[in-house]
Amino acid sequence: MNFMFLILIFIGIFLVFDAIRKVNNNILEQTEELKRIREELMKNNKE
C-alpha cells in the first residue's frame, strides 16, 4: 500500500514538472515571436 502511494506521489511530481516545462517553453516561444515582430516593425518603419 505504501509503495502505491510512493508511485502516485512520484507521478504527481513528474506531472507538475512537465506542466512547468511546457509553460516555460510557451513563454520562450512567445518571447522569440515578439522579438521577431518588433524587428519587422522597426524595419518597416525605416522604409
CHARMM-style PDB file with segment names, atoms N, HN, CA, C and O in Angstrom:
ATOM      1  N   MET     1       0.832  -1.198   0.000  1.00  0.00      PROA
ATOM      2  CA  MET     1       0.000   0.000   0.000  1.00  0.00      PROA
ATOM      3  C   MET     1       0.874   1.259   0.000  1.00  0.00      PROA
ATOM      4  O   MET     1       0.616   2.199  -0.751  1.00  0.00      PROA
ATOM      5  N   ASN     2       1.908   1.269   0.847  1.00  0.00      PROA
ATOM      6  HN  ASN     2       2.117   0.505   1.457  1.00  0.00      PROA
ATOM      7  CA  ASN     2       2.806   2.426   0.877  1.00  0.00      PROA
ATOM      8  C   ASN     2       3.536   2.603  -0.458  1.00  0.00      PROA
ATOM      9  O   ASN     2       3.784   3.724  -0.902  1.00  0.00      PROA
ATOM     10  N   PHE     3       3.874   1.475  -1.085  1.00  0.00      PROA
ATOM     11  HN  PHE     3       3.673   0.564  -0.724  1.00  0.00      PROA
ATOM     12  CA  PHE     3       4.558   1.520  -2.374  1.00  0.00      PROA
ATOM     13  C   PHE     3       3.673   2.192  -3.418  1.00  0.00      PROA
ATOM     14  O   PHE     3       4.166   2.949  -4.255  1.00  0.00      PROA
ATOM     15  N   MET     4       2.382   1.922  -3.375  1.00  0.00      PROA
ATOM     16  HN  MET     4       1.981   1.307  -2.696  1.00  0.00      PROA
ATOM     17  CA  MET     4       1.440   2.525  -4.317  1.00  0.00      PROA
ATOM     18  C   MET     4       1.359   4.043  -4.112  1.00  0.00      PROA
ATOM     19  O   MET     4       1.302   4.800  -5.082  1.00  0.00      PROA
ATOM     20  N   PHE     5       1.355   4.483  -2.855  1.00  0.00      PROA
ATOM     21  HN  PHE     5       1.401   3.868  -2.067  1.00  0.00      PROA
ATOM     22  CA  PHE     5       1.336   5.918  -2.580  1.00  0.00      PROA
ATOM     23  C   PHE     5       2.620   6.588  -3.067  1.00  0.00      PROA
ATOM     24  O   PHE     5       2.579   7.706  -3.579  1.00  0.00      PROA
ATOM     25  N   LEU     6       3.750   5.915  -2.911  1.00  0.00      PROA
ATOM     26  HN  LEU     6       3.783   5.006  -2.495  1.00  0.00      PROA
ATOM     27  CA  LEU     6       5.009   6.469  -3.398  1.00  0.00      PROA
ATOM     28  C   LEU     6       4.992   6.620  -4.909  1.00  0.00      PROA
ATOM     29  O   LEU     6       5.474   7.622  -5.438  1.00  0.00      PROA
ATOM     30  N   ILE     7       4.446   5.646  -5.599  1.00  0.00      PROA
ATOM     31  HN  ILE     7       4.054   4.833  -5.169  1.00  0.00      PROA
ATOM     32  CA  ILE     7       4.345   5.731  -7.058  1.00  0.00      PROA
ATOM     33  C   ILE     7       3.421   6.883  -7.461  1.00  0.00      PROA
ATOM     34  O   ILE     7       3.735   7.629  -8.389  1.00  0.00      PROA
ATOM     35  N   LEU     8       2.302   7.033  -6.782  1.00  0.00      PROA
ATOM     36  HN  LEU     8       2.047   6.427  -6.028  1.00  0.00      PROA
ATOM     37  CA  LEU     8       1.379   8.124  -7.093  1.00  0.00      PROA
ATOM     38  C   LEU     8       2.011   9.492  -6.820  1.00  0.00      PROA
ATOM     39  O   LEU     8       1.817  10.429  -7.594  1.00  0.00      PROA
ATOM     40  N   ILE     9       2.755   9.610  -5.738  1.00  0.00      PROA
ATOM     41  HN  ILE     9       2.913   8.849  -5.108  1.00  0.00      PROA
ATOM     42  CA  ILE     9       3.437  10.867  -5.431  1.00  0.00      PROA
ATOM     43  C   ILE     9       4.483  11.173  -6.498  1.00  0.00      PROA
ATOM     44  O   ILE     9       4.601  12.312  -6.948  1.00  0.00      PROA
ATOM     45  N   PHE    10       5.235  10.163  -6.900  1.00  0.00      PROA
ATOM     46  HN  PHE    10       5.138   9.237  -6.535  1.00  0.00      PROA
ATOM     47  CA  PHE    10       6.246  10.349  -7.939  1.00  0.00      PROA
ATOM     48  C   PHE    10       5.601  10.792  -9.250  1.00  0.00      PROA
ATOM     49  O   PHE    10       6.101  11.708  -9.903  1.00  0.00      PROA
ATOM     50  N   ILE    11       4.509  10.158  -9.637  1.00  0.00      PROA
ATOM     51  HN  ILE    11       4.103   9.414  -9.106  1.00  0.00      PROA
ATOM     52  CA  ILE    11       3.802  10.539 -10.866  1.00  0.00      PROA
ATOM     53  C   ILE    11       3.275  11.970 -10.753  1.00  0.00      PROA
ATOM     54  O   ILE    11       3.357  12.734 -11.714  1.00  0.00      PROA
ATOM     55  N   GLY    12       2.739  12.336  -9.597  1.00  0.00      PROA
ATOM     56  HN  GLY    12       2.672  11.715  -8.816  1.00  0.00      PROA
ATOM     57  CA  GLY    12       2.251  13.695  -9.382  1.00  0.00      PROA
ATOM     58  C   GLY    12       3.351  14.732  -9.527  1.00  0.00      PROA
ATOM     59  O   GLY    12       3.157  15.760 -10.176  1.00  0.00      PROA
ATOM     60  N   ILE    13       4.507  14.467  -8.924  1.00  0.00      PROA
ATOM     61  HN  ILE    13       4.663  13.632  -8.397  1.00  0.00      PROA
ATOM     62  CA  ILE    13       5.638  15.391  -9.029  1.00  0.00      PROA
ATOM     63  C   ILE    13       6.096  15.494 -10.476  1.00  0.00      PROA
ATOM     64  O   ILE    13       6.390  16.587 -10.959  1.00  0.00      PROA
ATOM     65  N   PHE    14       6.160  14.361 -11.171  1.00  0.00      PROA
ATOM     66  HN  PHE    14       5.922  13.472 -10.779  1.00  0.00      PROA
ATOM     67  CA  PHE    14       6.562  14.369 -12.579  1.00  0.00      PROA
ATOM     68  C   PHE    14       5.599  15.205 -13.416  1.00  0.00      PROA
ATOM     69  O   PHE    14       6.034  15.976 -14.272  1.00  0.00      PROA
ATOM     70  N   LEU    15       4.303  15.062 -13.178  1.00  0.00      PROA
ATOM     71  HN  LEU    15       3.950  14.436 -12.483  1.00  0.00      PROA
ATOM     72  CA  LEU    15       3.313  15.830 -13.949  1.00  0.00      PROA
ATOM     73  C   LEU    15       3.429  17.326 -13.683  1.00  0.00      PROA
ATOM     74  O   LEU    15       3.266  18.131 -14.600  1.00  0.00      PROA
ATOM     75  N   VAL    16       3.706  17.703 -12.453  1.00  0.00      PROA
ATOM     76  HN  VAL    16       3.838  17.049 -11.708  1.00  0.00      PROA
ATOM     77  CA  VAL    16       3.883  19.125 -12.128  1.00  0.00      PROA
ATOM     78  C   VAL    16       5.100  19.686 -12.858  1.00  0.00      PROA
ATOM     79  O   VAL    16       5.020  20.761 -13.452  1.00  0.00      PROA
ATOM     80  N   PHE    17       6.218  18.976 -12.821  1.00  0.00      PROA
ATOM     81  HN  PHE    17       6.282  18.102 -12.338  1.00  0.00      PROA
ATOM     82  CA  PHE    17       7.414  19.449 -13.512  1.00  0.00      PROA
ATOM     83  C   PHE    17       7.195  19.499 -15.021  1.00  0.00      PROA
ATOM     84  O   PHE    17       7.688  20.413 -15.682  1.00  0.00      PROA
ATOM     85  N   ASP    18       6.471  18.539 -15.573  1.00  0.00      PROA
ATOM     86  HN  ASP    18       6.071  17.796 -15.036  1.00  0.00      PROA
ATOM     87  CA  ASP    18       6.174  18.540 -17.004  1.00  0.00      PROA
ATOM     88  C   ASP    18       5.310  19.739 -17.377  1.00  0.00      PROA
ATOM     89  O   ASP    18       5.534  20.364 -18.413  1.00  0.00      PROA
ATOM     90  N   ALA    19       4.334  20.064 -16.549  1.00  0.00      PROA
ATOM     91  HN  ALA    19       4.151  19.556 -15.707  1.00  0.00      PROA
ATOM     92  CA  ALA    19       3.483  21.226 -16.811  1.00  0.00      PROA
ATOM     93  C   ALA    19       4.306  22.519 -16.745  1.00  0.00      PROA
ATOM     94  O   ALA    19       4.125  23.408 -17.578  1.00  0.00      PROA
ATOM     95  N   ILE    20       5.199  22.628 -15.771  1.00  0.00      PROA
ATOM     96  HN  ILE    20       5.345  21.906 -15.094  1.00  0.00      PROA
ATOM     97  CA  ILE    20       6.056  23.808 -15.664  1.00  0.00      PROA
ATOM     98  C   ILE    20       6.951  23.922 -16.896  1.00  0.00      PROA
ATOM     99  O   ILE    20       7.152  25.020 -17.416  1.00  0.00      PROA
ATOM    100  N   ARG    21       7.481  22.806 -17.360  1.00  0.00      PROA
ATOM    101  HN  ARG    21       7.317  21.915 -16.937  1.00  0.00      PROA
ATOM    102  CA  ARG    21       8.345  22.814 -18.546  1.00  0.00      PROA
ATOM    103  C   ARG    21       7.579  23.295 -19.776  1.00  0.00      PROA
ATOM    104  O   ARG    21       8.103  24.076 -20.569  1.00  0.00      PROA
ATOM    105  N   LYS    22       6.344  22.830 -19.934  1.00  0.00      PROA
ATOM    106  HN  LYS    22       5.918  22.195 -19.290  1.00  0.00      PROA
ATOM    107  CA  LYS    22       5.538  23.250 -21.083  1.00  0.00      PROA
ATOM    108  C   LYS    22       5.228  24.738 -21.036  1.00  0.00      PROA
ATOM    109  O   LYS    22       5.291  25.418 -22.060  1.00  0.00      PROA
ATOM    110  N   VAL    23       4.891  25.252 -19.849  1.00  0.00      PROA
ATOM    111  HN  VAL    23       4.839  24.699 -19.017  1.00  0.00      PROA
ATOM    112  CA  VAL    23       4.615  26.684 -19.707  1.00  0.00      PROA
ATOM    113  C   VAL    23       5.871  27.489 -20.019  1.00  0.00      PROA
ATOM    114  O   VAL    23       5.800  28.511 -20.701  1.00  0.00      PROA
ATOM    115  N   ASN    24       7.003  27.040 -19.531  1.00  0.00      PROA
ATOM    116  HN  ASN    24       7.060  26.210 -18.977  1.00  0.00      PROA
ATOM    117  CA  ASN    24       8.259  27.731 -19.785  1.00  0.00      PROA
ATOM    118  C   ASN    24       8.573  27.754 -21.279  1.00  0.00      PROA
ATOM    119  O   ASN    24       8.996  28.784 -21.802  1.00  0.00      PROA
ATOM    120  N   ASN    25       8.373  26.640 -21.965  1.00  0.00      PROA
ATOM    121  HN  ASN    25       8.030  25.803 -21.540  1.00  0.00      PROA
ATOM    122  CA  ASN    25       8.621  26.599 -23.408  1.00  0.00      PROA
ATOM    123  C   ASN    25       7.687  27.548 -24.146  1.00  0.00      PROA
ATOM    124  O   ASN    25       8.106  28.208 -25.097  1.00  0.00      PROA
ATOM    125  N   ASN    26       6.431  27.628 -23.725  1.00  0.00      PROA
ATOM    126  HN  ASN    26       6.090  27.092 -22.953  1.00  0.00      PROA
ATOM    127  CA  ASN    26       5.496  28.553 -24.355  1.00  0.00      PROA
ATOM    128  C   ASN    26       5.934  29.995 -24.160  1.00  0.00      PROA
ATOM    129  O   ASN    26       5.840  30.803 -25.084  1.00  0.00      PROA
ATOM    130  N   ILE    27       6.410  30.322 -22.973  1.00  0.00      PROA
ATOM    131  HN  ILE    27       6.486  29.666 -22.223  1.00  0.00      PROA
ATOM    132  CA  ILE    27       6.880  31.690 -22.703  1.00  0.00      PROA
ATOM    133  C   ILE    27       8.082  32.010 -23.581  1.00  0.00      PROA
ATOM    134  O   ILE    27       8.171  33.107 -24.134  1.00  0.00      PROA
ATOM    135  N   LEU    28       9.004  31.064 -23.715  1.00  0.00      PROA
ATOM    136  HN  LEU    28       8.931  30.173 -23.266  1.00  0.00      PROA
ATOM    137  CA  LEU    28      10.182  31.295 -24.549  1.00  0.00      PROA
ATOM    138  C   LEU    28       9.794  31.481 -26.016  1.00  0.00      PROA
ATOM    139  O   LEU    28      10.341  32.350 -26.695  1.00  0.00      PROA
ATOM    140  N   GLU    29       8.859  30.675 -26.506  1.00  0.00      PROA
ATOM    141  HN  GLU    29       8.414  29.969 -25.955  1.00  0.00      PROA
ATOM    142  CA  GLU    29       8.411  30.809 -27.895  1.00  0.00      PROA
ATOM    143  C   GLU    29       7.734  32.154 -28.119  1.00  0.00      PROA
ATOM    144  O   GLU    29       7.958  32.794 -29.146  1.00  0.00      PROA
ATOM    145  N   GLN    30       6.914  32.588 -27.175  1.00  0.00      PROA
ATOM    146  HN  GLN    30       6.732  32.067 -26.341  1.00  0.00      PROA
ATOM    147  CA  GLN    30       6.234  33.874 -27.315  1.00  0.00      PROA
ATOM    148  C   GLN    30       7.241  35.025 -27.276  1.00  0.00      PROA
ATOM    149  O   GLN    30       7.072  36.015 -27.987  1.00  0.00      PROA
ATOM    150  N   THR    31       8.278  34.906 -26.459  1.00  0.00      PROA
ATOM    151  HN  THR    31       8.416  34.102 -25.881  1.00  0.00      PROA
ATOM    152  CA  THR    31       9.298  35.940 -26.395  1.00  0.00      PROA
ATOM    153  C   THR    31      10.032  36.057 -27.721  1.00  0.00      PROA
ATOM    154  O   THR    31      10.283  37.162 -28.202  1.00  0.00      PROA
ATOM    155  N   GLU    32      10.376  34.917 -28.314  1.00  0.00      PROA
ATOM    156  HN  GLU    32      10.172  34.019 -27.924  1.00  0.00      PROA
ATOM    157  CA  GLU    32      11.042  34.932 -29.617  1.00  0.00      PROA
ATOM    158  C   GLU    32      10.124  35.514 -30.691  1.00  0.00      PROA
ATOM    159  O   GLU    32      10.575  36.269 -31.551  1.00  0.00      PROA
ATOM    160  N   GLU    33       8.852  35.168 -30.644  1.00  0.00      PROA
ATOM    161  HN  GLU    33       8.485  34.554 -29.945  1.00  0.00      PROA
ATOM    162  CA  GLU    33       7.886  35.697 -31.613  1.00  0.00      PROA
ATOM    163  C   GLU    33       7.769  37.218 -31.470  1.00  0.00      PROA
ATOM    164  O   GLU    33       7.747  37.932 -32.473  1.00  0.00      PROA
ATOM    165  N   LEU    34       7.694  37.711 -30.240  1.00  0.00      PROA
ATOM    166  HN  LEU    34       7.711  37.130 -29.426  1.00  0.00      PROA
ATOM    167  CA  LEU    34       7.627  39.159 -30.025  1.00  0.00      PROA
ATOM    168  C   LEU    34       8.883  39.858 -30.528  1.00  0.00      PROA
ATOM    169  O   LEU    34       8.809  40.954 -31.083  1.00  0.00      PROA
ATOM    170  N   LYS    35      10.035  39.223 -30.335  1.00  0.00      PROA
ATOM    171  HN  LYS    35      10.095  38.333 -29.884  1.00  0.00      PROA
ATOM    172  CA  LYS    35      11.285  39.802 -30.813  1.00  0.00      PROA
ATOM    173  C   LYS    35      11.270  39.910 -32.338  1.00  0.00      PROA
ATOM    174  O   LYS    35      11.703  40.921 -32.890  1.00  0.00      PROA
ATOM    175  N   ARG    36      10.771  38.867 -33.027  1.00  0.00      PROA
ATOM    176  HN  ARG    36      10.420  38.045 -32.579  1.00  0.00      PROA
ATOM    177  CA  ARG    36      10.688  38.907 -34.497  1.00  0.00      PROA
ATOM    178  C   ARG    36       9.715  39.986 -34.963  1.00  0.00      PROA
ATOM    179  O   ARG    36       9.995  40.716 -35.914  1.00  0.00      PROA
ATOM    180  N   ILE    37       8.572  40.081 -34.288  1.00  0.00      PROA
ATOM    181  HN  ILE    37       8.344  39.488 -33.516  1.00  0.00      PROA
ATOM    182  CA  ILE    37       7.579  41.096 -34.666  1.00  0.00      PROA
ATOM    183  C   ILE    37       8.150  42.494 -34.464  1.00  0.00      PROA
ATOM    184  O   ILE    37       7.957  43.372 -35.305  1.00  0.00      PROA
ATOM    185  N   ARG    38       8.849  42.704 -33.358  1.00  0.00      PROA
ATOM    186  HN  ARG    38       9.006  41.990 -32.675  1.00  0.00      PROA
ATOM    187  CA  ARG    38       9.447  44.016 -33.080  1.00  0.00      PROA
ATOM    188  C   ARG    38      10.470  44.374 -34.155  1.00  0.00      PROA
ATOM    189  O   ARG    38      10.507  45.513 -34.621  1.00  0.00      PROA
ATOM    190  N   GLU    39      11.308  43.401 -34.553  1.00  0.00      PROA
ATOM    191  HN  GLU    39      11.278  42.476 -34.174  1.00  0.00      PROA
ATOM    192  CA  GLU    39      12.305  43.660 -35.592  1.00  0.00      PROA
ATOM    193  C   GLU    39      11.637  43.990 -36.925  1.00  0.00      PROA
ATOM    194  O   GLU    39      12.092  44.883 -37.640  1.00  0.00      PROA
ATOM    195  N   GLU    40      10.563  43.278 -37.265  1.00  0.00      PROA
ATOM    196  HN  GLU    40      10.193  42.552 -36.684  1.00  0.00      PROA
ATOM    197  CA  GLU    40       9.850  43.564 -38.507  1.00  0.00      PROA
ATOM    198  C   GLU    40       9.226  44.952 -38.471  1.00  0.00      PROA
ATOM    199  O   GLU    40       9.264  45.675 -39.466  1.00  0.00      PROA
ATOM    200  N   LEU    41       8.650  45.332 -37.325  1.00  0.00      PROA
ATOM    201  HN  LEU    41       8.619  44.745 -36.516  1.00  0.00      PROA
ATOM    202  CA  LEU    41       8.053  46.662 -37.215  1.00  0.00      PROA
ATOM    203  C   LEU    41       9.115  47.751 -37.349  1.00  0.00      PROA
ATOM    204  O   LEU    41       8.888  48.759 -38.019  1.00  0.00      PROA
ATOM    205  N   MET    42      10.258  47.557 -36.724  1.00  0.00      PROA
ATOM    206  HN  MET    42      10.443  46.739 -36.180  1.00  0.00      PROA
ATOM    207  CA  MET    42      11.336  48.548 -36.834  1.00  0.00      PROA
ATOM    208  C   MET    42      11.824  48.652 -38.277  1.00  0.00      PROA
ATOM    209  O   MET    42      12.101  49.747 -38.767  1.00  0.00      PROA
ATOM    210  N   LYS    43      11.925  47.523 -38.944  1.00  0.00      PROA
ATOM    211  HN  LYS    43      11.700  46.633 -38.545  1.00  0.00      PROA
ATOM    212  CA  LYS    43      12.368  47.500 -40.343  1.00  0.00      PROA
ATOM    213  C   LYS    43      11.350  48.206 -41.230  1.00  0.00      PROA
ATOM    214  O   LYS    43      11.729  48.981 -42.108  1.00  0.00      PROA
ATOM    215  N   ASN    44      10.067  47.947 -41.013  1.00  0.00      PROA
ATOM    216  HN  ASN    44       9.759  47.317 -40.299  1.00  0.00      PROA
ATOM    217  CA  ASN    44       9.031  48.571 -41.828  1.00  0.00      PROA
ATOM    218  C   ASN    44       8.899  50.062 -41.556  1.00  0.00      PROA
ATOM    219  O   ASN    44       8.547  50.817 -42.463  1.00  0.00      PROA
ATOM    220  N   ASN    45       9.167  50.502 -40.351  1.00  0.00      PROA
ATOM    221  HN  ASN    45       9.453  49.889 -39.615  1.00  0.00      PROA
ATOM    222  CA  ASN    45       9.115  51.931 -40.029  1.00  0.00      PROA
ATOM    223  C   ASN    45      10.238  52.707 -40.684  1.00  0.00      PROA
ATOM    224  O   ASN    45      10.070  53.880 -41.016  1.00  0.00      PROA
ATOM    225  N   LYS    46      11.378  52.070 -40.876  1.00  0.00      PROA
ATOM    226  HN  LYS    46      11.515  51.117 -40.607  1.00  0.00      PROA
ATOM    227  CA  LYS    46      12.523  52.746 -41.504  1.00  0.00      PROA
ATOM    228  C   LYS    46      12.309  52.917 -42.999  1.00  0.00      PROA
ATOM    229  O   LYS    46      12.858  53.838 -43.605  1.00  0.00      PROA
ATOM    230  N   GLU    47      11.512  52.034 -43.601  1.00  0.00      PROA
ATOM    231  HN  GLU    47      11.066  51.286 -43.109  1.00  0.00      PROA
ATOM    232  CA  GLU    47      11.319  52.094 -45.055  1.00  0.00      PROA
ATOM    233  C   GLU    47      10.368  53.163 -45.466  1.00  0.00      PROA
ATOM    234  OT1 GLU    47      10.108  53.332 -46.658  1.00  0.00      PROA
TER     235      GLU     47
END
